[in-house]
Amino acid sequence: MTATLAPPVRIGRAAVGALGMLAVATGALESVVTPTLPLLQRELDMSPSEGALLSIVLLITGALITPVAGKFGDRYGGKRVLIRLMAVVCTGGLVSAMAPNLPVLLLGQVLQGAMVGALPLSFILVRKHLPAGESKVAIGVVSGLFVGGGMAGTLSAGPVAEGLSRHWMFALPTFAVIGSTMLVNRLMPHDPPGRSDDAGVDWPGLVLLSGTLVTLMLVLAVAPDIGSQPLALGVLIVVLAAFVTGWIAVERRAASPMVDLRMLTRPAVWKSCVLTFVICLGTSVAVYLVPQLFDVPADAYGFGASATEIGFFLLPGAVAASLAGPISGIGARRFGSRAMVTTGVVIMVIALIALAAVHTEVWHLILGKAMIALANGLCVTAMVTNTATSVDHSDTGIATSLVLVTRVLGYAVGAQISAAILTAGTPSGSDVPAESAFVTGFVIAAAVTALSLLVTRTMSKGVKE
């Protein structure tokens, strides 16, 4: 059937530009929560644990959707799947914009998480419609515009939320996503579907992994209140164990598992997964705690920063993260993946310890957060590259999906641990955590991150000749 289809139509700059506009819009929509999280917590009366859940639920959905979206894009055509996926994202953005309370906002964020699948689908379209050399340039442009959109969202979310309302903070980038999706639908020709995959999608594995991640988040959210609700925590732990056991059993027997656990027996893969989890956990602590520290009233020990100021303060970290990928790629080529991961870990540990020891000036937090963002980018890029080049071509997707899942777990666990520390460190009758709670969080993150050096020592150098 597929052999009789006409070859893909070559696309021009307008179609690539439409994909770039979509990347900018989705990047902006994805990034609005982080700088405004303290504001959202106040307006919606959220606990620290609920705030942590809001900050990572989009990432969890994205980790689940991305492999399915890529497989569907190959099977049914990238444009067809992309347009439908963006319809879900637009619905999520509108739900978030109109959300009157936290549960509805969480639902909107879950739907918005489908946007993470937009980039791989855009890459599928570019590769099908352009020659190899031009497609590499186009992929780089689209990726860069997504990062640029994230920076724009970080800067604009605060002024929009404070000048208009938190509802417009979600609505404006959603309108941009709707408009750019319409442009893509009009300018991008349909791409022919690929050959059918007889194995299909691992739906049982996807459902069980979703249940595992959601239950894990609930366990971490309830853990600080174990004294008042031990039975609920016990039930959740039992449910979590059941989900994990069921998921492992299903993945071992699946013909085409969503996450092939057998890959974990390969040293390069399990080492990358362990390092990714630990490093992303340490990064997540800073991502959550630094905006909270900016928000602490100036008459206590913080800075009383507004959402607009917090977005401005976080911008250098976003810039550092965008530069980290190219730097890590160049460094891995010259010095090897192990050297880049070790360098990143050392930078992150130093930055976390420095934040724990000194955080009395705004520039202390700006510099520390930027160093952590740079270190995370150096490490994750080097580990993904090392993993992808350490397995057969046919196993690249499976191996990198394992790294993706552990990355999400690291961020999720780090955010919830940070929230639990702040909850435990908040005196009764007060809304302001003790300063020691922030110090404890940074120190724990530094100690855990430092342990990853035990694993980096056993990595292959990964120098490309």
Steps between C-alpha positions, in 0.01 A plus 500: 500500500761753606718427197238652266485832683653808341827624650474783755462853365801722562417785738616859493602754760140593576417150623819480708418847634156379605661214692736753658208721607335196654822421686515857639137488610524160668829594667336811645193309620719234661709748700239727662452303822856505639546877551141545623477194726513703827221726365290198401554342841364813670205554268389136507596437865736216411726316740869458404431139398214607274722768349769241431242274332384788279858573398570150368166354382553636146839330484352167611233512230762592242716201589203269447373663181828550312582137408139435400486818290822409321376150420164631376676766295708236322195280445222744405692807387665775702264781399182310579621405848652844569175686424298269724758522775494878489120493526549327835761759601273791407217344700737468797614860467140626499414280800802642688399853401147457636592286802326621818692264729797266523334174379384667177841663451668161545268355235599779263867434564454128437348579160768760424765235561420360156703791361823315583421269208488795258877523452563138392198522267639822351831321445316215323338750264825682429691180429227373265471822298861624480837354395732384779716813508210745500303295753785527753495877470120510530504275807757726662290807424180347641682377812656841556166677458344269760770605748444863401129460562575366844706807579222727374249318717725528803530876454139577405308275740554723804402833339192343341390328822548816707379751241201302377446172687631147528229398252652712221842355580375171352255646249740717297753226410208263439361740240847503341501119493157497334611748234829325424327160486261639237800624301671161518178331389477734200864519392633153582413231242384161621778248535440138400460254786779256565485125511268356760656370820347161569594521869282810555509727801564362846176637647508283819855616568403863440202478738700326773791744470252790524353349815847446644607861447174649630498277808865579570417871497211442741725301734757779508227762548341316794830396664551830694160448669564140600415581860146611414419249226716187531227274359475699176876488455505126564227437243679713242826310555319170445339635182838630380661159557217336304541740207879449492468122516236493229694735276821297527311178421327655197816658360690172524236319294403773252596442136582871460530640854472873562812469718712191440630420849743244357706793377581579864734200506738692274753700705489809277121520532455440872785735586343772287163440666645518852695815420203663328273432797746634756600809302141590412402456864766750603395739222134472597573604858651825375224552241240479776678666793658802330169665392357426846799669661460803273136518616575497876417845647787744526429559869580135566810378318384506136449764234121538462540477122196532273420246227642743244826533692525124551466443124776755437724338764450154345585612145881454532437139599289448186778653288760275665283193436468589131877533466575180690393264219740628233781537756448143620494365144826672412660398830389137467652483153833634623531370857242221520159462665644401837700821526192711425280317748766526772545870431125557517465309828784694662352834389159403634631385837700821542197712406265317740745528788553868422123561503472326836782709646430840340160622380472849643516688168294463185810441288595203720184319392520614137857376464436176688189418295683579173791272597258217584315543169831492312617194691174316437518571128862384481420175679171404335619576146819301553312205650240487224779515241697231683194276526399546136849418374553204735218283362403369158313736266186290540512545879558876508135591557455239773816601686430872485140444616638345818710811557190714438293314759774520764541872423132556577525292818799704615321831448180375661664350806725803547207744486292301747793453740562876489134568576506251788806671650332842480180359652690341787701821549199733521415595861143448613284803422749644250505503120875558482734199525802528728817600318657175616252310281652649185851431628404138570355459152809634325734290717304179440498568125876562502569181694283286272650655187854444630427127533467483121877547475529136615321399180674743263835344592385172343372654175687449177677816384287518186752704302415521131803474282 
